[in-house]
Structure formats: C-alpha cells, structure tokens
Amino acid sequence: MKKYIREIETAGMVLLAIGVIVALIWGYGYGAWPCGMGLALLLIPFLYKAFHWKEYERENKRYIVILLICILLLFLQMLRMR
C-alpha cells in the first residue's frame, strides 16, 4: 500500500482540479461529481497516514487543512445547485 500512496494522492488532486474547472465551465451539478470522487480518493491515503501518524505527522496536518477546505467548497457547490 505504501508504494501506491503517491499515485492515489495525485489522482485525487487531478479529479479535484477537473471538478473545479468543470464546475466553472458547465455548472456545479457536473463539477460536484469529480470533486466528490477526488475527495474519496484523497481520503484513502489520509486514513492510511492517520494510522501511521508518527511517520507522516507533517503531511497529516497539511491534509487536514486541505480536506477541510475541499469539503467546504463541495458543500458550497451543493448549496448553489439548489
């Protein structure tokens, strides 16, 4: 699992970026799905690193901030869809 962490993180970040771009171009309804999938992919390494806190302490603190910002943006997108 440890050797695939970076690839999963990269895929999650790419999906988040695609979701933001799609939301800006075609609307929030279409952009929410890639953002949600990106968050789900970012959750996998986040949980792995949380269980190995001593080894990944610095990255974990950064991930907590990034995930909170992404979740806030996703909720804002969902509120705008109404």
Summary of the structure (lengths in Angstrom):
residues: 82
radius of gyration: 13.6
end to end distance: 39.5
largest distance: 42.6
contacts: 237
relative contact order: 0.16
helix: 90%
strand: 0%
